Amino acid sequence: MGGQLHLCCGDKVLPPPWVNADARPGPGVDLLVNLHDPWQLPTSAYSWVYCSHAIEHLHPDRLHLALLKLRNSLEPGGRLTLATISLEGIYRNAFERGYPRKAVNAYLYGDAGSADNPLQAHRQVFTEAWLTESLREAGFSAVRPWALSQYPEIAKLNDCAGSSYHVTLYLEGVR
């Protein structure tokens, strides 16, 4: 059985056996990987890849290639678990819950500092149907929603998947 990769971890690292990867070095970061540029992950090396609130930072033209590379990094039967920005969640919060424009814009376009750090800008949002289609086009099967309660080690992170649950889409697929 292969290892477990926590991709785009930032400062929210998972304990071993997880390999924590991010575009920037930092405490607990084991591997430097930048989704915006071509990178080389080993083929069939991981049984599980977890990636939270990162794919929305990719330009839409790069999403398919990134998903293909992630699929290829998984061993057969391996799982990709994603958490990302949900267009439905943004809509609910803007129109049904009355969130202020500044908060809604942060979900749509990224943090206020994204003008100074282009890697933090959001370039796309997803619906469950759109992301399911993208995962299937990249060769994933058994695409389904997941919940934080399924994975206690991820729930303990309190990363964006947990702290922004009200605007998060949770999907996973199998190689």
C-alpha positions in Angstrom: 0.0 0.0 0.0 1.3 3.4 -1.0 1.8 6.5 1.1 -0.6 9.3 1.9 -0.1 12.8 0.4 -1.5 16.0 1.9 -1.2 18.4 -1.1 -1.2 22.2 -0.6 -1.0 21.8 3.2 0.1 25.3 4.0 0.7 25.4 7.8 -1.9 22.7 8.5 0.2 19.5 8.4 -1.0 16.0 9.0 1.1 13.5 11.1 3.0 10.6 9.6 2.3 8.5 7.6 1.1 11.6 5.7 3.6 13.4 3.4 2.8 17.1 3.6 3.4 19.0 0.3 3.1 22.7 -0.4 4.4 25.4 -2.9 6.2 27.1 0.0 8.6 25.6 2.5 7.6 25.7 6.1 7.4 23.8 9.3 6.2 20.2 8.6 6.3 20.6 4.8 8.1 17.5 3.4 7.8 18.1 -0.3 7.6 21.2 -2.5 4.8 21.0 -5.1 3.2 23.9 -6.9 0.0 23.2 -8.7 0.4 26.3 -10.9 3.6 25.0 -12.6 4.4 21.6 -14.0 5.6 19.2 -11.4 6.5 15.6 -11.2 4.9 13.4 -8.6 5.9 9.8 -8.6 3.6 7.4 -10.5 1.4 5.1 -8.5 3.1 6.2 -5.2 0.1 7.1 -3.1 -3.0 5.3 -1.8 -4.6 8.6 -0.8 -4.2 12.2 -1.8 -6.0 14.9 0.2 -6.2 18.4 -1.2 -8.2 21.2 0.5 -9.1 24.5 -1.1 -6.4 24.5 -3.7 -7.9 23.6 -7.1 -9.9 26.8 -7.2 -6.6 28.6 -7.5 -5.8 26.9 -10.7 -6.6 28.6 -14.0 -9.5 26.5 -15.6 -7.2 25.5 -18.5 -4.8 23.8 -16.0 -7.4 21.9 -14.0 -7.6 18.8 -16.3 -3.8 18.4 -16.4 -3.6 18.8 -12.6 -6.3 16.1 -12.1 -4.5 13.8 -14.5 -1.2 14.2 -12.7 -3.0 13.6 -9.4 -4.7 10.5 -10.8 -1.3 9.2 -12.1 0.3 9.7 -8.6 -2.3 7.3 -7.1 -1.9 3.6 -7.1 -4.7 1.6 -8.7 -7.7 1.9 -6.3 -6.2 5.0 -4.7 -8.4 7.8 -3.6 -8.3 11.6 -4.3 -10.2 13.6 -1.6 -10.9 17.2 -2.5 -12.5 20.1 -0.7 -13.0 23.3 -2.8 -15.2 26.3 -3.2 -18.9 25.6 -3.9 -20.9 27.9 -6.1 -24.1 26.6 -4.4 -22.6 27.4 -1.0 -21.6 30.9 -2.0 -25.1 31.5 -3.4 -26.8 30.2 -0.2 -24.6 32.5 2.0 -25.1 35.5 -0.2 -28.8 35.3 -0.9 -30.3 33.1 1.8 -28.2 34.0 4.8 -27.4 37.6 3.7 -23.6 37.5 4.0 -22.0 40.9 3.3 -20.5 41.6 -0.1 -16.9 41.6 1.2 -17.3 38.0 2.6 -18.9 36.8 -0.6 -16.2 38.4 -2.7 -13.5 36.7 -0.6 -15.1 33.3 -1.4 -15.4 34.1 -5.1 -12.0 35.8 -5.7 -9.8 34.8 -2.8 -8.3 36.5 0.2 -7.9 40.2 0.2 -4.1 39.8 -0.2 -4.5 37.9 -3.4 -3.8 41.1 -5.4 -0.2 40.9 -4.0 0.0 37.1 -4.1 -1.5 35.8 -7.4 -1.2 32.2 -6.1 -4.0 33.1 -3.6 -6.5 34.3 -6.2 -9.5 32.1 -6.9 -9.8 31.5 -10.6 -12.8 29.2 -10.6 -15.7 27.9 -8.5 -17.4 24.5 -8.8 -20.7 22.8 -8.6 -20.9 19.2 -7.7 -21.9 18.4 -11.3 -19.0 20.4 -12.7 -16.3 18.9 -10.5 -17.8 15.4 -10.9 -17.5 15.8 -14.7 -13.9 17.1 -14.4 -12.9 14.1 -12.2 -14.5 11.6 -14.5 -12.9 13.2 -17.6 -9.5 12.8 -15.8 -10.2 9.1 -15.4 -11.6 8.9 -11.8 -14.4 6.5 -11.0 -16.7 6.2 -8.0 -16.9 10.0 -7.7 -18.9 10.8 -4.6 -19.4 13.3 -1.8 -17.6 12.9 1.4 -18.0 14.3 4.9 -15.4 15.5 7.5 -16.9 13.1 10.0 -15.6 10.2 7.7 -12.0 11.3 8.3 -11.2 12.3 11.9 -7.6 13.1 11.1 -8.7 15.6 8.4 -11.4 17.1 10.6 -8.8 17.8 13.4 -6.8 20.0 11.0 -9.4 22.8 11.1 -8.2 23.8 7.6 -10.4 25.6 5.1 -12.4 22.3 4.6 -13.5 22.7 8.2 -13.5 26.4 8.9 -15.3 27.3 5.6 -17.6 24.3 5.5 -20.6 26.5 4.6 -19.0 27.2 1.2 -17.2 24.0 0.7 -17.8 21.2 -1.9 -16.5 17.8 -0.7 -15.9 15.2 -3.5 -13.6 12.3 -3.9 -12.8 9.8 -6.6 -10.9 6.6 -7.1 -8.2 5.8 -9.6 
